[in-house]
Amino acid sequence: MSRILSGVLWVVLYLLVVLSPMFLMVIDPRPPGRDFWVEFSVALGFVGLTQIAVQFALIARFRRVTAPYGIDIILRYHRQIALVAVSLILLHPIILAANNPALWQLFNPLGGTLGSRMGLSAVVALVILVALSLFRERIRLNYEVWRITHALLAVTAVVLAQVHVSMTGLYINTAWKQSMWIVFSALMIGLIVYLRLIKPILQKRQPYRVEDVKEERADTWALTLKADGHEGIKFLPGQFAWLKFGRSPFTIEEHPFSFSSSAEHPERIEFGIKELGDFTSRVKDIPPGTPAYIDGPHGAFSVDRTPAAGYVFIVGGIGISPVMGIIRTLADRDDPRPLLLIYGDKTWDAIAYRDELEELKDRLDLEIAYVLEDPHEDWEGEAGFVTAEILDKRLPDEKITREYFVCGPDVMMDAVEKALLANGVSRNNIHMERFNLV
């Protein structure tokens, strides 16, 4: 099945699941004597609740689900649609109270019924969840603490909302509707069990061990893992994985990093990691022999998914990591296609893998253009940032179909995408990899 068809089918299934509560509402028996605004507010609440519950499936990282789009897109959608879902849920009580002022008492945590208090508590949990997510960096909330509170608040909100719906009982007032609601609740619990119990068990069956951690250049570290008792996991060049370290995979702490090693050697994999704070500043201290567990591979940023006559890679900083994995893989395959790498960083000393990149020119049809933000005095290459002018000068003139892969800081990627489009490159031929998955 093609990725496009698979992607369409998943979208259709997603819409059916999200809208299914509304279908239940319109099937008799229905509560009598309720006007449009009451029914409308309830519909918003149901759709919002279902959207929140479906988020557990989106973040469970099912590769069949994420493959057509890439998990980075799925997670960005998760962030955006969660805000929409919470807004719909907030509108539910507001519309009810606006339509009937007597219902403003429902906002009193000590008033109303037990069912209404469950609903109000669910809304409060969701508001706190959103606030912590939006302002995590501003309030300097530790990533691991945020993940734990995020998961607990999400589960609490959905469970309380489910109890609210069950206690109200106006739209699940028949045996078959109650059965469907129970199945829906069971699926949600099942997703949590899969994510926190079954998935770690599967990871434990394919452990790795840290073989080496060496400094590449300018606070960039090459972390090498070796498969422990198995042949390694297959991945596409350019993909990434979540890593866990320690005796057990049953830990909340995990971090996503791109494979920087060749996909032709899954038994020994490498990740390029730059010190940017939190966990990344401690990578250099991980001792050899430390057990490691992998959730992956994930991502759609790969030349294997987009065959072309040639490739252009435009990277900034640690954005070189997935591209390094792609270039190493193509070298191991003796790939003859033309490659252009435009690599920007602050200084010449900050350019990671530069020695190996020069060596790879002998094995590939590889052209490299370095762009230094702060060049040294006798620098003869490109200076400043990767701009439209530099791209106009460096992009190949050959009339062959090329795919463009862009990875780096968000500001740089936005500027490069705009410049490529202005240069006549089709949006369909531009592939972006953003590292911000939180």
Residue pairs with C-beta under 8 A, 6 or more apart in sequence:
3 67
3 68
3 305
4 68
6 64
6 67
6 68
7 68
7 69
10 65
10 68
14 54
17 50
17 54
18 47
18 50
18 51
18 54
19 47
19 50
20 50
21 46
21 47
21 49
21 50
21 171
22 43
22 46
22 47
24 46
24 171
24 172
24 177
24 180
25 39
25 42
25 43
25 46
25 171
27 177
29 173
29 174
30 171
31 170
31 171
31 173
35 99
37 95
37 96
37 98
37 99
38 96
38 99
40 95
41 91
41 92
41 93
41 94
41 95
41 96
41 99
42 92
42 171
44 88
44 89
44 91
44 92
44 95
45 88
45 89
45 92
46 165
46 171
47 85
47 88
48 84
48 85
48 86
48 87
48 88
48 89
48 91
48 92
49 85
49 89
49 158
49 161
49 162
49 165
51 81
51 82
51 84
51 85
51 88
52 82
52 85
52 86
52 89
52 126
52 154
52 157
52 158
52 161
53 158
53 184
53 188
55 78
55 81
55 82
55 85
55 154
56 154
56 158
56 188
56 191
56 192
56 195
57 65
57 191
58 65
58 74
58 75
58 77
58 78
59 75
59 78
59 195
60 191
60 194
60 195
60 199
61 71
61 242
61 295
61 298
63 297
63 298
65 74
66 74
66 298
67 300
69 300
70 298
70 299
70 300
70 301
71 298
71 299
71 300
71 437
72 299
72 300
72 301
72 433
72 434
72 437
73 300
75 437
76 434
79 133
82 130
83 130
86 126
86 127
86 129
86 130
89 122
89 123
89 126
89 161
90 123
90 127
93 103
93 106
93 107
93 119
93 120
93 123
96 103
96 106
97 103
97 104
97 106
97 107
105 111
105 112
106 112
106 116
106 119
106 120
107 120
109 117
109 120
109 121
112 120
113 167
114 167
115 163
115 164
115 167
115 168
116 164
118 160
118 161
118 163
118 164
118 167
119 160
119 161
119 164
119 168
121 160
122 156
122 157
122 158
122 160
122 161
122 164
123 157
125 153
125 156
125 157
125 160
126 153
126 157
128 153
129 149
129 150
129 153
129 154
129 157
132 139
132 141
132 146
132 149
132 150
132 153
133 146
133 150
135 141
136 143
136 146
136 438
142 278
143 278
143 279
143 438
144 252
144 253
146 438
147 252
147 253
148 252
151 252
155 192
158 188
162 181
162 185
165 171
165 172
165 181
166 172
166 181
171 177
172 178
172 180
172 181
196 250
197 250
199 295
200 248
200 249
200 250
200 293
201 249
203 244
203 249
203 293
203 294
203 295
204 248
204 249
204 293
205 230
206 227
206 230
206 233
206 293
206 294
207 228
207 229
207 291
207 292
207 293
208 225
208 226
208 227
208 228
208 269
208 291
208 292
208 293
208 294
209 225
209 226
209 228
209 288
209 289
209 290
209 291
209 292
210 223
210 224
210 225
210 245
210 286
210 287
210 288
210 289
210 290
210 292
211 224
211 225
211 226
211 268
211 288
212 222
212 223
212 224
212 288
213 221
213 222
213 223
213 224
213 283
213 284
213 286
213 288
214 221
214 222
214 224
215 221
215 222
215 284
216 222
216 272
216 352
216 353
217 349
217 350
217 351
217 352
217 353
217 354
218 347
218 349
218 350
218 351
218 352
219 274
219 275
220 272
220 273
220 274
220 275
220 318
220 352
221 272
221 273
221 274
221 275
221 283
221 284
222 260
222 270
222 271
222 272
222 273
223 257
223 270
223 271
223 272
223 273
223 283
223 286
224 261
224 268
224 269
224 270
225 268
225 269
225 270
225 271
225 292
225 294
226 267
226 268
227 266
227 267
227 268
228 291
231 266
231 267
232 265
232 266
232 267
232 268
232 269
233 241
233 266
233 294
233 296
233 297
234 263
234 266
234 297
235 241
235 259
235 263
235 266
235 269
235 296
235 297
236 263
236 297
236 299
236 302
236 304
236 305
237 259
237 262
237 263
237 302
237 303
237 304
237 322
237 325
237 326
237 328
237 329
237 330
238 258
238 259
238 299
238 301
238 302
238 303
238 304
238 322
238 323
238 325
238 326
238 405
238 433
239 258
239 259
239 296
239 297
239 298
239 299
239 301
239 302
239 322
239 325
240 256
240 257
240 258
240 259
240 296
240 297
240 298
240 299
240 301
240 322
241 256
241 257
241 259
241 294
241 295
241 296
241 297
241 298
242 254
242 255
242 256
242 294
242 295
242 296
242 298
243 254
243 255
243 256
243 257
243 271
243 292
243 293
243 294
243 295
244 251
244 253
244 254
244 292
244 293
244 294
244 295
245 286
245 290
245 291
245 292
245 293
246 290
246 291
247 291
249 293
253 279
254 295
255 279
255 280
256 298
256 435
256 437
257 271
257 272
257 273
257 321
258 271
258 272
258 299
258 301
258 321
258 322
258 325
258 433
259 269
259 270
259 271
259 297
259 322
259 325
260 270
260 271
260 272
260 320
260 321
260 322
260 324
260 325
260 328
260 353
261 268
261 269
261 270
261 271
261 325
261 328
262 325
262 328
262 329
262 331
262 332
263 304
263 325
263 329
264 329
264 332
264 333
265 332
270 325
271 321
272 318
272 320
272 321
272 324
272 352
272 353
273 280
273 283
273 318
273 321
274 280
274 317
274 318
274 352
275 281
275 283
275 284
276 318
299 322
299 433
300 431
301 322
301 405
301 407
301 431
301 432
301 433
302 326
303 311
303 326
303 330
303 403
303 405
306 403
306 431
308 337
308 401
308 402
308 403
308 429
309 337
309 338
309 400
309 401
309 402
310 337
310 338
310 339
310 340
310 396
310 398
310 400
310 401
310 402
311 326
311 337
311 338
311 339
311 340
311 402
311 403
311 404
311 405
312 339
312 340
312 342
312 395
312 396
312 402
312 403
312 404
312 405
313 323
313 326
313 327
313 339
313 340
313 341
313 342
313 343
313 404
313 405
313 406
313 407
314 342
314 386
314 391
314 404
314 405
314 406
314 407
314 408
314 416
315 323
315 341
315 342
315 343
315 344
315 406
315 407
315 408
316 343
316 344
316 345
316 386
316 407
316 408
316 409
316 412
316 413
317 344
317 345
317 346
317 350
317 408
317 409
318 352
318 408
318 435
319 406
319 407
319 408
319 409
319 412
319 433
319 435
320 343
320 352
320 353
320 407
321 407
322 407
322 433
323 341
323 405
323 407
324 352
324 353
324 357
326 405
327 339
327 341
327 357
327 360
327 364
327 366
328 360
330 337
330 339
330 364
331 360
331 363
331 364
334 363
335 364
336 365
337 365
338 365
338 367
338 396
338 398
338 400
339 364
339 365
339 366
339 367
340 366
340 367
340 368
340 369
340 394
340 395
340 396
341 357
341 366
341 367
341 368
341 369
342 369
342 371
342 386
342 390
342 391
342 394
343 351
343 357
343 368
343 369
343 370
343 371
344 370
344 371
344 372
344 373
344 385
344 386
344 408
344 412
345 351
345 352
345 370
345 371
345 372
345 373
346 372
346 373
346 374
347 372
347 373
347 374
347 375
347 376
348 370
348 372
348 375
348 376
348 379
351 370
354 370
357 366
357 368
358 368
360 366
361 368
369 381
369 382
369 390
369 394
370 381
370 382
371 381
371 382
371 383
371 384
371 385
371 386
371 390
372 379
372 381
372 382
372 383
373 383
373 384
373 385
375 381
375 383
382 390
382 394
384 390
385 412
385 415
386 412
386 415
386 416
386 419
387 415
387 419
388 418
388 419
388 422
388 423
391 416
391 419
391 420
391 423
392 423
395 423
396 402
401 429
402 429
403 429
403 431
404 420
404 425
404 429
404 430
404 431
405 431
405 433
406 413
406 416
406 417
406 420
406 430
406 431
406 432
406 433
407 413
407 432
407 433
407 434
407 435
408 416
410 434
410 436
413 432
413 434
417 430
417 432
420 430
421 427
421 430
